[in-house]
Amino acid sequence: MKMKGLNKRKSPVVHIDNSLEKYKGKVLSKEKLDKANDMLKTIGLPKSRKHT
């Protein structure tokens, strides 16, 4: 598709790289995961605003 056609589309064009499937279910950074889980335990999730 040419650039003019891409600019007129309303939905984004996304290409998924299937070579990333080898990382599915693996923890790549144990320290960051532990820190994130600790922050979720102490602080919690932010309250969501309901759209009216």
ABEGO torsion letter per residue (X at the ends): XBAAAAAABABBBBBBBAAAAAABGBBABAAAAAAAAAAAAAAEBBBBBBBX
